Amino acid sequence: MKNFIIIFFVSFLVSSCETISEKKNILSKKKKITTQINQEINNFKIQVNLSQVRKTVCEIKFTATNNNSSKKDLYVEVQAFNRKNINIGTFNYVLSDILPSQSAEKKDYFVKTKFCFLVKNMKIYGG
């Protein structure tokens, strides 16, 4: 009887470990949530991408490409809003010395929200 209890307990532990590892694989196979916005400001092509990089981390990736602009410097503000039109993130970028055909990239993370699906609208301002 004692051996039966030990065997039952060990088999229970082994089966529960397999279940946990299967759940981790399912979570890691989920695709990132991605939102992309393109806009042109002062002959700079602006691209903003949102992606869920980890379970509770929403990343904003900002890319600016100089399309033969005479200006080398650019200030851009990106605002993100939820479905109630409440600002849940404002990001400011100051880019300098970007020559024609060159691009600059910046990354940042949301503080007020951890999930990208909560972002329903984004506005880009600059000059």
DSSP file (Angstrom, degrees, kcal/mol; ACC not computed):
  #  RESIDUE AA STRUCTURE BP1 BP2  ACC     N-H-->O    O-->H-N    N-H-->O    O-->H-N    TCO  KAPPA ALPHA  PHI   PSI    X-CA   Y-CA   Z-CA
    1    1 A M     >        0   0    0      0, 0.0     4,-1.9     0, 0.0     5,-0.2   0.000 360.0 360.0 360.0 -40.3    0.0    0.0    0.0
    2    2 A K  H  >  +     0   0    0      1,-0.2     4,-2.0     2,-0.2     5,-0.1   0.900 360.0  50.3 -63.6 -40.9    2.8    2.4    0.8
    3    3 A N  H  > S+     0   0    0      1,-0.2     4,-2.7     2,-0.2     5,-0.2   0.879 107.3  54.9 -64.4 -38.2    4.5    1.7   -2.6
    4    4 A F  H  > S+     0   0    0      1,-0.2     4,-2.6     2,-0.2    -1,-0.2   0.914 107.9  48.3 -61.8 -43.4    1.2    2.4   -4.3
    5    5 A I  H  X S+     0   0    0     -4,-1.9     4,-2.5     2,-0.2    -1,-0.2   0.902 112.4  48.9 -64.6 -41.8    0.9    5.8   -2.7
    6    6 A I  H  X S+     0   0    0     -4,-2.0     4,-2.5     2,-0.2     5,-0.2   0.931 112.8  47.1 -64.2 -45.6    4.5    6.7   -3.6
    7    7 A I  H  X S+     0   0    0     -4,-2.7     4,-2.5     1,-0.2     5,-0.2   0.911 113.0  49.5 -62.8 -42.8    3.9    5.6   -7.2
    8    8 A F  H  X S+     0   0    0     -4,-2.6     4,-2.1    -5,-0.2    -2,-0.2   0.926 112.0  48.0 -61.8 -45.0    0.7    7.5   -7.4
    9    9 A F  H  X S+     0   0    0     -4,-2.5     4,-2.1     2,-0.2    -2,-0.2   0.914 112.9  47.4 -63.8 -44.2    2.3   10.7   -6.0
   10   10 A V  H  X S+     0   0    0     -4,-2.5     4,-2.3     1,-0.2    -1,-0.2   0.911 112.0  49.8 -65.2 -42.9    5.3   10.5   -8.4
   11   11 A S  H  X S+     0   0    0     -4,-2.5     4,-2.3     1,-0.2    -1,-0.2   0.873 109.3  52.9 -65.2 -35.5    3.1    9.9  -11.4
   12   12 A F  H  X S+     0   0    0     -4,-2.1     4,-2.1    -5,-0.2    -1,-0.2   0.924 109.6  48.3 -63.3 -44.2    0.9   12.9  -10.4
   13   13 A L  H  X S+     0   0    0     -4,-2.1     4,-1.9     1,-0.2    -2,-0.2   0.910 112.2  48.9 -62.1 -43.2    4.0   15.1  -10.2
   14   14 A V  H  X S+     0   0    0     -4,-2.3     4,-1.7     1,-0.2    -1,-0.2   0.917 111.9  48.1 -65.3 -42.6    5.2   14.0  -13.6
   15   15 A S  H  X S+     0   0    0     -4,-2.3     4,-1.7     1,-0.2    -1,-0.2   0.872 111.1  50.5 -68.5 -35.7    1.9   14.5  -15.3
   16   16 A S  H  X S+     0   0    0     -4,-2.1     4,-2.0     2,-0.2    -1,-0.2   0.857 107.6  54.0 -71.3 -33.2    1.5   18.0  -13.8
   17   17 A C  H  X S+     0   0    0     -4,-1.9     4,-2.1     2,-0.2    -2,-0.2   0.891 107.6  50.7 -65.8 -38.8    5.0   19.0  -14.9
   18   18 A E  H  X S+     0   0    0     -4,-1.7     4,-2.2     1,-0.2    -1,-0.2   0.903 108.6  52.4 -64.3 -40.4    4.1   18.0  -18.5
   19   19 A T  H  X S+     0   0    0     -4,-1.7     4,-2.0     1,-0.2    -2,-0.2   0.909 108.9  49.4 -63.5 -42.3    0.9   20.1  -18.3
   20   20 A I  H  X S+     0   0    0     -4,-2.0     4,-2.0     1,-0.2    -1,-0.2   0.925 111.2  48.7 -63.8 -44.5    2.8   23.2  -17.2
   21   21 A S  H  X S+     0   0    0     -4,-2.1     4,-1.9     1,-0.2    -1,-0.2   0.867 109.4  53.1 -66.2 -34.6    5.4   22.9  -20.0
   22   22 A E  H  X S+     0   0    0     -4,-2.2     4,-1.9     2,-0.2    -1,-0.2   0.903 108.4  50.4 -65.3 -40.2    2.6   22.4  -22.6
   23   23 A K  H  X S+     0   0    0     -4,-2.0     4,-2.2     1,-0.2    -2,-0.2   0.886 108.4  52.5 -65.0 -38.9    0.9   25.6  -21.4
   24   24 A K  H  X S+     0   0    0     -4,-2.0     4,-2.2     1,-0.2    -1,-0.2   0.902 108.7  50.2 -63.6 -40.4    4.2   27.5  -21.6
   25   25 A N  H  X S+     0   0    0     -4,-1.9     4,-1.3     2,-0.2    -1,-0.2   0.889 109.2  51.4 -64.8 -38.8    4.7   26.4  -25.2
   26   26 A I  H  X S+     0   0    0     -4,-1.9     4,-0.6     1,-0.2     3,-0.3   0.918 111.2  47.8 -64.7 -42.9    1.2   27.4  -26.1
   27   27 A L  H >< S+     0   0    0     -4,-2.2     3,-0.8     1,-0.2    -2,-0.2   0.888 111.2  50.2 -65.2 -39.3    1.8   30.9  -24.7
   28   28 A S  H 3< S+     0   0    0     -4,-2.2    -1,-0.2     1,-0.2    -2,-0.2   0.729 104.8  58.5 -74.3 -19.7    5.1   31.3  -26.5
   29   29 A K  H 3< S+     0   0    0     -4,-1.3    -1,-0.2    -3,-0.3    -2,-0.2   0.597  79.8 109.8 -84.4 -11.1    3.6   30.3  -29.8
   30   30 A K  S << S-     0   0    0     -3,-0.8     2,-0.1    -4,-0.6    -3,-0.0  -0.375  73.9-114.1 -65.5 143.9    1.0   33.2  -29.8
   31   31 A K        -     0   0    0      1,-0.1     2,-0.2    -2,-0.0    -1,-0.1  -0.411  29.9-102.3 -78.1 154.3    1.7   35.9  -32.3
   32   32 A K        -     0   0    0     -2,-0.1     2,-0.6     1,-0.1    -1,-0.1  -0.476  31.0-120.0 -71.5 144.3    2.6   39.4  -31.4
   33   33 A I        -     0   0    0     -2,-0.2    19,-1.0    19,-0.1     2,-0.4  -0.784  39.9-172.7 -83.3 123.2   -0.2   42.0  -31.6
   34   34 A T  E     -A   51   0A   0     -2,-0.6     2,-0.4    17,-0.2    17,-0.2  -0.971  18.2-178.6-128.4 134.3    1.1   44.6  -34.1
   35   35 A T  E     -A   50   0A   0     15,-1.7    15,-2.6    -2,-0.4     2,-0.4  -0.990  11.1-165.1-124.8 136.3   -0.4   48.0  -35.1
   36   36 A Q  E     -A   49   0A   0     -2,-0.4     2,-0.4    13,-0.2    13,-0.2  -0.982   7.3-176.3-128.5 134.9    1.4   50.1  -37.7
   37   37 A I  E     -A   48   0A   0     11,-2.5    11,-2.7    -2,-0.4     2,-0.4  -0.996   5.2-167.0-129.2 132.9    0.8   53.8  -38.5
   38   38 A N  E     +A   47   0A   0     -2,-0.4     2,-0.3     9,-0.2     9,-0.2  -0.944  16.2 156.0-119.3 141.2    2.5   55.7  -41.4
   39   39 A Q  E     -A   46   0A   0      7,-2.4     7,-3.6    -2,-0.4     2,-0.5  -0.981  32.8-130.4-157.0 155.2    2.6   59.4  -41.8
   40   40 A E  E     +A   45   0A   0     -2,-0.3     2,-0.4     5,-0.2     5,-0.2  -0.957  23.5 177.3-115.3 129.7    4.8   62.0  -43.5
   41   41 A I  E >  S-A   44   0A   0      3,-2.4     3,-1.7    -2,-0.5    86,-0.1  -0.991  71.3 -19.2-132.4 122.4    5.9   65.2  -41.7
   42   42 A N  T 3  S-     0   0    0     -2,-0.4    29,-0.2     1,-0.3     3,-0.1   0.858 127.3 -51.8  49.9  43.3    8.2   67.8  -43.3
   43   43 A N  T 3  S+     0   0    0      1,-0.3    24,-2.2    26,-0.1     2,-0.4   0.718 113.6 121.6  65.2  23.6    9.4   65.3  -45.9
   44   44 A F  E <   -AB  41  66A   0     -3,-1.7    -3,-2.4    22,-0.2     2,-0.6  -0.963  62.1-134.0-110.0 132.8   10.2   62.7  -43.3
   45   45 A K  E     -AB  40  65A   0     20,-2.9    20,-2.4    -2,-0.4     2,-0.5  -0.789  24.1-160.9 -86.3 120.9    8.5   59.3  -43.5
   46   46 A I  E     -AB  39  64A   0     -7,-3.6    -7,-2.4    -2,-0.6     2,-0.4  -0.885  10.8-178.0-106.8 130.9    7.3   58.4  -40.0
   47   47 A Q  E     -AB  38  63A   0     16,-2.8    16,-2.7    -2,-0.5     2,-0.5  -0.996   4.0-171.5-131.0 128.4    6.4   54.9  -39.1
   48   48 A V  E     -AB  37  62A   0    -11,-2.7   -11,-2.5    -2,-0.4     2,-0.4  -0.982   4.6-173.1-122.2 125.9    5.1   53.8  -35.6
   49   49 A N  E     -AB  36  61A   0     12,-2.5    12,-3.0    -2,-0.5     2,-0.4  -0.960   8.2-161.5-119.5 135.3    4.7   50.1  -34.7
   50   50 A L  E     +AB  35  60A   0    -15,-2.6   -15,-1.7    -2,-0.4     2,-0.3  -0.950  18.7 170.1-109.7 135.1    3.1   48.7  -31.6
   51   51 A S  E     -AB  34  59A   0      8,-2.2     8,-3.0    -2,-0.4     2,-1.1  -0.996  38.6-126.5-147.6 142.7    3.9   45.1  -30.6
   52   52 A Q  E     + B   0  58A   0    -19,-1.0     6,-0.2    -2,-0.3   -19,-0.1  -0.752  32.5 174.8 -84.6  99.2    3.3   42.9  -27.6
   53   53 A V  E     +     0   0A   0      4,-1.3     2,-0.3    -2,-1.1    -1,-0.2   0.806  66.4   7.5 -83.1 -30.2    6.8   41.8  -26.9
   54   54 A R  E >  S- B   0  57A   0      3,-1.2     3,-1.3    -3,-0.1     5,-0.1  -0.849  95.4 -84.4-138.4 177.1    6.0   39.9  -23.7
   55   55 A K  T 3  S+     0   0    0     -2,-0.3    59,-0.0     1,-0.3    -3,-0.0   0.855 126.9  17.4 -55.9 -39.1    2.9   39.0  -21.9
   56   56 A T  T 3  S+     0   0    0     59,-0.1     2,-0.4    57,-0.0    -1,-0.3  -0.048 107.0  93.1-125.7  33.3    2.6   42.3  -20.1
   57   57 A V  E <   -B   54   0A   0     -3,-1.3    -4,-1.3     2,-0.0    -3,-1.2  -0.966  49.1-169.1-131.6 117.1    4.9   44.6  -22.1
   58   58 A C  E     -B   52   0A   0     -2,-0.4    52,-2.1    55,-0.3     2,-0.4  -0.920  13.9-159.2-105.2 121.6    3.7   46.7  -25.0
   59   59 A E  E     -BC  51 109A   0     -8,-3.0    -8,-2.2    -2,-0.6     2,-0.5  -0.803   8.6-155.4-104.3 140.4    6.5   48.2  -27.1
   60   60 A I  E     -BC  50 108A   0     48,-2.9    48,-2.2    -2,-0.4     2,-0.5  -0.968   9.5-165.0-111.8 127.8    6.3   51.3  -29.3
   61   61 A K  E     -BC  49 107A   0    -12,-3.0   -12,-2.5    -2,-0.5     2,-0.5  -0.963   4.1-164.7-117.1 120.9    8.9   51.4  -32.1
   62   62 A F  E     -BC  48 106A   0     44,-3.1    44,-2.7    -2,-0.5     2,-0.4  -0.901   7.7-179.3-110.7 128.5    9.4   54.7  -33.9
   63   63 A T  E     -BC  47 105A   0    -16,-2.7   -16,-2.8    -2,-0.5     2,-0.4  -0.997   4.8-173.2-130.3 131.2   11.2   55.1  -37.2
   64   64 A A  E     -BC  46 104A   0     40,-2.4    40,-2.4    -2,-0.4     2,-0.4  -0.991   3.8-168.2-124.3 129.0   11.8   58.3  -39.1
   65   65 A T  E     -BC  45 103A   0    -20,-2.4   -20,-2.9    -2,-0.4     2,-0.7  -0.966  21.4-129.9-119.0 130.4   13.4   58.3  -42.6
   66   66 A N  E     -B   44   0A   0     36,-2.7    35,-2.8    -2,-0.4     2,-0.9  -0.692  15.8-164.0 -81.0 116.0   14.6   61.5  -44.3
   67   67 A N  S    S-     0   0    0    -24,-2.2    -1,-0.1    -2,-0.7   -23,-0.0  -0.571  70.2 -61.7 -99.1  67.9   13.1   61.7  -47.8
   68   68 A N  S    S+     0   0    0     -2,-0.9     2,-0.2     1,-0.2    -1,-0.1   0.844  85.0 165.9  58.9  38.5   15.4   64.3  -49.2
   69   69 A S        -     0   0    0    -26,-0.3    -1,-0.2     2,-0.2   -26,-0.1  -0.606  41.4-139.5 -81.2 144.6   14.3   67.0  -46.7
   70   70 A S  S    S+     0   0    0     -2,-0.2     2,-0.2    29,-0.1    -1,-0.1   0.756  85.7  81.7 -73.7 -23.5   16.5   70.1  -46.3
   71   71 A K        -     0   0    0    -29,-0.2    -2,-0.2     1,-0.1     3,-0.0  -0.582  57.0-172.0 -80.0 144.2   16.0   69.8  -42.6
   72   72 A K        +     0   0    0     -2,-0.2    26,-2.2    25,-0.1     2,-0.3   0.506  67.2  67.2-108.1 -11.0   18.2   67.4  -40.6
   73   73 A D        +     0   0    0     23,-0.2     2,-0.3    24,-0.2    23,-0.2  -0.843  57.8 178.0-115.6 149.2   16.3   67.8  -37.3
   74   74 A L  E     -D   95   0B   0     21,-2.7    21,-3.2    -2,-0.3     2,-0.5  -0.991  17.7-156.4-151.5 138.6   12.8   66.7  -36.4
   75   75 A Y  E     +D   94   0B   0     -2,-0.3    52,-2.0    19,-0.2     2,-0.4  -0.975  21.4 179.0-113.7 129.6   10.6   66.8  -33.3
   76   76 A V  E     -DE  93 126B   0     17,-2.7    17,-3.0    -2,-0.5     2,-0.4  -0.994  14.1-164.8-134.3 138.5    7.8   64.2  -33.1
   77   77 A E  E     -DE  92 125B   0     48,-3.1    48,-2.9    -2,-0.4     2,-0.5  -0.990   5.9-164.6-121.9 129.6    5.1   63.5  -30.5
   78   78 A V  E     -DE  91 124B   0     13,-2.9    13,-2.9    -2,-0.4     2,-0.4  -0.962   5.4-168.8-115.1 126.2    3.1   60.3  -30.6
   79   79 A Q  E     -DE  90 123B   0     44,-2.8    44,-2.5    -2,-0.5     2,-0.4  -0.945   4.2-158.8-116.9 137.0   -0.1   60.1  -28.5
   80   80 A A  E     -DE  89 122B   0      9,-2.9     8,-2.6    -2,-0.4     9,-1.0  -0.935   9.0-168.2-116.5 137.9   -2.0   56.9  -27.8
   81   81 A F  E     -DE  87 121B   0     40,-3.0    39,-2.6    -2,-0.4    40,-1.7  -0.917  13.1-135.7-126.1 149.1   -5.7   56.8  -26.8
   82   82 A N    >   -     0   0    0      4,-1.9     3,-1.9    -2,-0.3    37,-0.1  -0.206  47.6 -81.3 -88.8-171.9   -7.9   54.0  -25.4
   83   83 A R  T 3  S+     0   0    0     35,-0.3    36,-0.1     1,-0.3    -1,-0.0   0.716 131.5  55.2 -68.2 -20.0  -11.5   53.4  -26.6
   84   84 A K  T 3  S-     0   0    0      2,-0.1    -1,-0.3     0, 0.0     3,-0.1   0.268 119.0-111.7 -92.6  11.0  -12.8   56.1  -24.3
   85   85 A N    <   +     0   0    0     -3,-1.9     2,-0.4     1,-0.2    -2,-0.1   0.806  68.6 147.8  62.3  33.6  -10.4   58.6  -26.0
   86   86 A I        -     0   0    0      2,-0.0    -4,-1.9     1,-0.0     2,-0.4  -0.852  55.6-112.3 -97.4 132.7   -8.3   58.9  -22.8
   87   87 A N  E     +D   81   0B   0     -2,-0.4    -6,-0.3    -6,-0.2     3,-0.1  -0.495  39.6 170.8 -66.8 120.0   -4.6   59.5  -23.3
   88   88 A I  E     +     0   0B   0     -8,-2.6    24,-0.5    -2,-0.4    25,-0.3   0.329  65.5  13.1-112.7   4.0   -2.7   56.3  -22.2
   89   89 A G  E     -D   80   0B   0     -9,-1.0    -9,-2.9    23,-0.1     2,-0.4  -0.760  51.9-170.4-178.2 132.5    0.7   57.3  -23.5
   90   90 A T  E     -D   79   0B   0    -11,-0.2     2,-0.4    -2,-0.2   -11,-0.2  -0.998  12.5-171.9-128.3 128.4    2.6   60.2  -24.9
   91   91 A F  E     -D   78   0B   0    -13,-2.9   -13,-2.9    -2,-0.4     2,-0.4  -0.977   5.2-160.8-124.6 130.7    6.0   59.7  -26.4
   92   92 A N  E     -D   77   0B   0     -2,-0.4     2,-0.4   -15,-0.2   -15,-0.2  -0.927   7.3-173.1-114.1 133.9    8.4   62.6  -27.5
   93   93 A Y  E     -D   76   0B   0    -17,-3.0   -17,-2.7    -2,-0.4     2,-0.6  -0.993   9.5-169.1-129.6 128.8   11.2   62.1  -29.9
   94   94 A V  E     -D   75   0B   0     -2,-0.4     2,-0.4   -19,-0.2   -19,-0.2  -0.972  14.0-173.5-115.4 116.1   13.9   64.6  -30.9
   95   95 A L  E     -D   74   0B   0    -21,-3.2   -21,-2.7    -2,-0.6     2,-0.3  -0.902   3.7-178.6-112.9 137.4   15.9   63.5  -33.9
   96   96 A S        +     0   0    0     -2,-0.4   -23,-0.2   -23,-0.2    -2,-0.0  -0.958  54.6  18.4-137.2 155.2   19.0   65.3  -35.1
   97   97 A D        +     0   0    0     -2,-0.3     2,-0.8     1,-0.2   -24,-0.2   0.876  67.7 159.1  56.8  45.5   21.5   65.0  -37.9
   98   98 A I        -     0   0    0    -26,-2.2    -1,-0.2    -3,-0.1     3,-0.1  -0.876  27.3-153.3 -97.5 109.3   19.5   62.7  -40.1
   99   99 A L    >   -     0   0    0     -2,-0.8     3,-2.1     1,-0.2   -33,-0.4  -0.330  36.8 -70.8 -76.4 161.3   20.9   63.0  -43.6
  100  100 A P  T 3  S+     0   0    0      0, 0.0   -33,-0.2     0, 0.0    -1,-0.2  -0.261 121.9  14.8 -54.5 139.2   18.7   62.4  -46.7
  101  101 A S  T 3  S+     0   0    0    -35,-2.8     2,-0.2     1,-0.3   -34,-0.1   0.410 104.0 113.1  72.4   2.4   17.9   58.6  -47.2
  102  102 A Q    <   -     0   0    0     -3,-2.1   -36,-2.7   -36,-0.1     2,-0.3  -0.666  50.2-156.9 -97.2 159.2   19.0   57.9  -43.6
  103  103 A S  E     -C   65   0A   0     -2,-0.2     2,-0.4   -38,-0.2   -38,-0.2  -0.936   6.8-152.0-133.9 159.0   16.7   56.7  -40.9
  104  104 A A  E     -C   64   0A   0    -40,-2.4   -40,-2.4    -2,-0.3     2,-0.4  -0.972  10.7-159.7-128.9 144.5   16.6   56.8  -37.1
  105  105 A E  E     -C   63   0A   0     -2,-0.4     2,-0.3   -42,-0.2   -42,-0.2  -0.981   8.7-179.3-130.5 137.5   14.8   54.3  -34.8
  106  106 A K  E     -C   62   0A   0    -44,-2.7   -44,-3.1    -2,-0.4     2,-0.4  -0.973   9.6-156.4-132.4 147.7   13.8   54.6  -31.2
  107  107 A K  E     +C   61   0A   0     -2,-0.3     2,-0.3   -46,-0.2   -46,-0.2  -0.949  17.3 163.9-124.5 147.3   12.0   52.1  -28.9
  108  108 A D  E     -C   60   0A   0    -48,-2.2   -48,-2.9    -2,-0.4     2,-0.3  -0.940  24.8-129.7-151.4 169.3    9.9   52.8  -25.8
  109  109 A Y  E     -C   59   0A   0     -2,-0.3   -50,-0.2   -50,-0.2     2,-0.2  -0.956  24.7-109.7-129.6 146.3    7.4   51.0  -23.6
  110  110 A F        -     0   0    0    -52,-2.1   -52,-0.3    -2,-0.3   -21,-0.1  -0.505  26.0-176.4 -73.2 139.9    4.0   51.9  -22.3
  111  111 A V  S    S+     0   0    0    -23,-0.3    -1,-0.1    -2,-0.2   -22,-0.1   0.798  80.0  47.3-101.7 -44.3    3.7   52.7  -18.6
  112  112 A K  S    S+     0   0    0    -24,-0.5     2,-0.4     1,-0.1   -23,-0.1   0.794 120.9  31.9 -73.1 -28.3    0.0   53.2  -18.1
  113  113 A T        -     0   0    0    -25,-0.3   -55,-0.3   -55,-0.1    -1,-0.1  -0.970  55.4-165.8-130.4 147.0   -1.0   50.1  -20.0
  114  114 A K  S    S+     0   0    0     -2,-0.4     2,-0.5   -57,-0.1    -1,-0.1   0.481  72.8  70.1-105.1  -5.9    0.7   46.8  -20.4
  115  115 A F    >   -     0   0    0      1,-0.1     3,-1.2   -59,-0.1     4,-0.2  -0.953  63.5-151.8-123.5 129.9   -1.4   45.5  -23.3
  116  116 A C  G >  S+     0   0    0     -2,-0.5     3,-1.8     1,-0.2    -1,-0.1   0.780  91.6  70.9 -68.3 -27.9   -1.3   46.8  -26.9
  117  117 A F  G 3  S+     0   0    0      1,-0.3    -1,-0.2     3,-0.0   -83,-0.0   0.686  87.7  66.6 -66.7 -14.1   -4.9   45.8  -27.6
  118  118 A L  G <  S+     0   0    0     -3,-1.2     2,-0.7   -36,-0.1   -35,-0.3   0.679  79.8  91.2 -77.4 -17.1   -6.0   48.7  -25.3
  119  119 A V    <   +     0   0    0     -3,-1.8   -37,-0.2    -4,-0.2     3,-0.1  -0.707  45.4 163.3 -81.3 116.1   -4.6   51.3  -27.8
  120  120 A K        +     0   0    0    -39,-2.6     2,-0.3    -2,-0.7   -38,-0.2   0.658  61.6  21.8-107.0 -21.7   -7.5   52.2  -30.1
  121  121 A N  E     -E   81   0B   0    -40,-1.7   -40,-3.0     2,-0.0     2,-0.4  -0.998  58.6-167.4-149.7 143.4   -6.2   55.4  -31.7
  122  122 A M  E     -E   80   0B   0     -2,-0.3     2,-0.4   -42,-0.2   -42,-0.2  -0.994   3.7-163.1-133.5 141.9   -2.9   57.1  -32.2
  123  123 A K  E     -E   79   0B   0    -44,-2.5   -44,-2.8    -2,-0.4     2,-0.5  -0.974   5.1-157.1-124.5 139.7   -2.0   60.7  -33.3
  124  124 A I  E     +E   78   0B   0     -2,-0.4     2,-0.3   -46,-0.2   -46,-0.2  -0.969  13.2 177.2-119.5 126.0    1.3   61.9  -34.6
  125  125 A Y  E     +E   77   0B   0    -48,-2.9   -48,-3.1    -2,-0.5     2,-0.3  -0.918  15.2 137.9-122.3 150.6    2.4   65.5  -34.4
  126  126 A G  E      E   76   0B   0     -2,-0.3   -50,-0.2   -50,-0.2   -84,-0.1  -0.991 360.0 360.0-176.5 173.0    5.7   67.0  -35.4
  127  127 A G              0   0    0    -52,-2.0   -51,-0.1    -2,-0.3    -1,-0.1   0.306 360.0 360.0-179.5 360.0    7.7   69.7  -37.1
